[in-house]
């Protein structure tokens, strides 16, 4: 594996963040009965689009993790796009994301 892909996979599966910024937690955003938690990941000097969509159904919290190949030069840009991508996923897939 190339170092970039390995770093990405380690980030997805939760091992060893490279710096404190990677562990920064953003506020979740409510959207159409779902919550979108932006969670961009560092990829070299850039940031990768990622997040978690949750919805509570019958007192059970359901989660859908997403990560995309879109890279941004700043964490703030990646956070914005992660929210936008989460909204797009909800609009296109709805509850099917939990299947």
C-alpha positions as protocol buffer text, in pm:
chain_id: "A"
residue {
  index: 1
  type: UNK
  ca { x: 0 y: 0 z: 0 }
}
residue {
  index: 2
  type: UNK
  ca { x: 113 y: 353 z: -59 }
}
residue {
  index: 3
  type: UNK
  ca { x: 159 y: 567 z: 252 }
}
residue {
  index: 4
  type: UNK
  ca { x: -141 y: 787 z: 167 }
}
residue {
  index: 5
  type: UNK
  ca { x: -380 y: 496 z: 136 }
}
residue {
  index: 6
  type: UNK
  ca { x: -247 y: 334 z: 452 }
}
residue {
  index: 7
  type: UNK
  ca { x: -296 y: 658 z: 644 }
}
residue {
  index: 8
  type: UNK
  ca { x: -649 y: 684 z: 510 }
}
residue {
  index: 9
  type: UNK
  ca { x: -735 y: 326 z: 608 }
}
residue {
  index: 10
  type: UNK
  ca { x: -589 y: 372 z: 956 }
}
residue {
  index: 11
  type: UNK
  ca { x: -802 y: 686 z: 990 }
}
residue {
  index: 12
  type: UNK
  ca { x: -1117 y: 508 z: 878 }
}
residue {
  index: 13
  type: UNK
  ca { x: -1069 y: 224 z: 1122 }
}
residue {
  index: 14
  type: UNK
  ca { x: -974 y: 448 z: 1411 }
}
residue {
  index: 15
  type: UNK
  ca { x: -604 y: 395 z: 1474 }
}
residue {
  index: 16
  type: UNK
  ca { x: -352 y: 661 z: 1557 }
}
residue {
  index: 17
  type: UNK
  ca { x: -444 y: 1012 z: 1455 }
}
residue {
  index: 18
  type: UNK
  ca { x: -136 y: 1204 z: 1344 }
}
residue {
  index: 19
  type: UNK
  ca { x: -203 y: 1525 z: 1534 }
}
residue {
  index: 20
  type: UNK
  ca { x: -446 y: 1700 z: 1769 }
}
residue {
  index: 21
  type: UNK
  ca { x: -637 y: 1861 z: 1481 }
}
residue {
  index: 22
  type: UNK
  ca { x: -732 y: 1518 z: 1349 }
}
residue {
  index: 23
  type: UNK
  ca { x: -906 y: 1447 z: 1680 }
}
residue {
  index: 24
  type: UNK
  ca { x: -1101 y: 1774 z: 1688 }
}
residue {
  index: 25
  type: UNK
  ca { x: -1473 y: 1705 z: 1712 }
}
residue {
  index: 26
  type: UNK
  ca { x: -1720 y: 1918 z: 1519 }
}
residue {
  index: 27
  type: UNK
  ca { x: -2076 y: 1990 z: 1629 }
}
residue {
  index: 28
  type: UNK
  ca { x: -2332 y: 1763 z: 1460 }
}
residue {
  index: 29
  type: UNK
  ca { x: -2579 y: 1923 z: 1221 }
}
residue {
  index: 30
  type: UNK
  ca { x: -2950 y: 1832 z: 1216 }
}
residue {
  index: 31
  type: UNK
  ca { x: -3097 y: 1762 z: 871 }
}
residue {
  index: 32
  type: UNK
  ca { x: -3439 y: 1609 z: 791 }
}
residue {
  index: 33
  type: UNK
  ca { x: -3454 y: 1400 z: 1109 }
}
residue {
  index: 34
  type: UNK
  ca { x: -3090 y: 1286 z: 1083 }
}
residue {
  index: 35
  type: UNK
  ca { x: -2773 y: 1414 z: 1247 }
}
residue {
  index: 36
  type: UNK
  ca { x: -2461 y: 1466 z: 1039 }
}
residue {
  index: 37
  type: UNK
  ca { x: -2132 y: 1456 z: 1229 }
}
residue {
  index: 38
  type: UNK
  ca { x: -1854 y: 1591 z: 1005 }
}
residue {
  index: 39
  type: UNK
  ca { x: -1526 y: 1408 z: 1068 }
}
residue {
  index: 40
  type: UNK
  ca { x: -1270 y: 1507 z: 804 }
}
residue {
  index: 41
  type: UNK
  ca { x: -948 y: 1309 z: 803 }
}
residue {
  index: 42
  type: UNK
  ca { x: -595 y: 1430 z: 733 }
}
residue {
  index: 43
  type: UNK
  ca { x: -441 y: 1302 z: 411 }
}
residue {
  index: 44
  type: UNK
  ca { x: -89 y: 1439 z: 388 }
}
residue {
  index: 45
  type: UNK
  ca { x: -116 y: 1819 z: 390 }
}
residue {
  index: 46
  type: UNK
  ca { x: -484 y: 1807 z: 286 }
}
residue {
  index: 47
  type: UNK
  ca { x: -815 y: 1696 z: 437 }
}
residue {
  index: 48
  type: UNK
  ca { x: -1043 y: 1413 z: 323 }
}
residue {
  index: 49
  type: UNK
  ca { x: -1425 y: 1435 z: 328 }
}
residue {
  index: 50
  type: UNK
  ca { x: -1572 y: 1205 z: 596 }
}
residue {
  index: 51
  type: UNK
  ca { x: -1848 y: 1188 z: 853 }
}
residue {
  index: 52
  type: UNK
  ca { x: -2119 y: 991 z: 1028 }
}
residue {
  index: 53
  type: UNK
  ca { x: -2494 y: 1011 z: 968 }
}
residue {
  index: 54
  type: UNK
  ca { x: -2711 y: 901 z: 1259 }
}
residue {
  index: 55
  type: UNK
  ca { x: -3082 y: 862 z: 1317 }
}
residue {
  index: 56
  type: UNK
  ca { x: -3271 y: 738 z: 1620 }
}
residue {
  index: 57
  type: UNK
  ca { x: -3538 y: 483 z: 1530 }
}
residue {
  index: 58
  type: UNK
  ca { x: -3745 y: 322 z: 1808 }
}
residue {
  index: 59
  type: UNK
  ca { x: -3489 y: 428 z: 2071 }
}
residue {
  index: 60
  type: UNK
  ca { x: -3207 y: 271 z: 1867 }
}
residue {
  index: 61
  type: UNK
  ca { x: -2936 y: 490 z: 1719 }
}
residue {
  index: 62
  type: UNK
  ca { x: -2844 y: 383 z: 1367 }
}
residue {
  index: 63
  type: UNK
  ca { x: -2517 y: 497 z: 1208 }
}
residue {
  index: 64
  type: UNK
  ca { x: -2378 y: 526 z: 858 }
}
residue {
  index: 65
  type: UNK
  ca { x: -2010 y: 617 z: 820 }
}
residue {
  index: 66
  type: UNK
  ca { x: -1900 y: 776 z: 494 }
}
residue {
  index: 67
  type: UNK
  ca { x: -1568 y: 876 z: 346 }
}
residue {
  index: 68
  type: UNK
  ca { x: -1503 y: 1023 z: 3 }
}
residue {
  index: 69
  type: UNK
  ca { x: -1192 y: 1091 z: -201 }
}
residue {
  index: 70
  type: UNK
  ca { x: -1250 y: 1466 z: -214 }
}
residue {
  index: 71
  type: UNK
  ca { x: -948 y: 1656 z: -77 }
}
residue {
  index: 72
  type: UNK
  ca { x: -945 y: 2010 z: 61 }
}
residue {
  index: 73
  type: UNK
  ca { x: -655 y: 2235 z: 162 }
}
residue {
  index: 74
  type: UNK
  ca { x: -812 y: 2329 z: 496 }
}
residue {
  index: 75
  type: UNK
  ca { x: -997 y: 2140 z: 765 }
}
residue {
  index: 76
  type: UNK
  ca { x: -1275 y: 2401 z: 764 }
}
residue {
  index: 77
  type: UNK
  ca { x: -1338 y: 2346 z: 392 }
}
residue {
  index: 78
  type: UNK
  ca { x: -1349 y: 1970 z: 446 }
}
residue {
  index: 79
  type: UNK
  ca { x: -1597 y: 2015 z: 734 }
}
residue {
  index: 80
  type: UNK
  ca { x: -1827 y: 2223 z: 513 }
}
residue {
  index: 81
  type: UNK
  ca { x: -1816 y: 1970 z: 232 }
}
residue {
  index: 82
  type: UNK
  ca { x: -1862 y: 1677 z: 472 }
}
residue {
  index: 83
  type: UNK
  ca { x: -2190 y: 1834 z: 586 }
}
residue {
  index: 84
  type: UNK
  ca { x: -2295 y: 1896 z: 227 }
}
residue {
  index: 85
  type: UNK
  ca { x: -2205 y: 1538 z: 128 }
}
residue {
  index: 86
  type: UNK
  ca { x: -2402 y: 1403 z: 427 }
}
residue {
  index: 87
  type: UNK
  ca { x: -2707 y: 1603 z: 316 }
}
residue {
  index: 88
  type: UNK
  ca { x: -2669 y: 1469 z: -38 }
}
residue {
  index: 89
  type: UNK
  ca { x: -2649 y: 1109 z: 90 }
}
residue {
  index: 90
  type: UNK
  ca { x: -2964 y: 1160 z: 297 }
}
residue {
  index: 91
  type: UNK
  ca { x: -3150 y: 1318 z: 4 }
}
residue {
  index: 92
  type: UNK
  ca { x: -3052 y: 1037 z: -234 }
}
residue {
  index: 93
  type: UNK
  ca { x: -3069 y: 733 z: -6 }
}
residue {
  index: 94
  type: UNK
  ca { x: -3276 y: 814 z: 302 }
}
residue {
  index: 95
  type: UNK
  ca { x: -3306 y: 523 z: 547 }
}
residue {
  index: 96
  type: UNK
  ca { x: -3157 y: 282 z: 290 }
}
residue {
  index: 97
  type: UNK
  ca { x: -2814 y: 387 z: 416 }
}
residue {
  index: 98
  type: UNK
  ca { x: -2877 y: 175 z: 724 }
}
residue {
  index: 99
  type: UNK
  ca { x: -2954 y: -146 z: 535 }
}
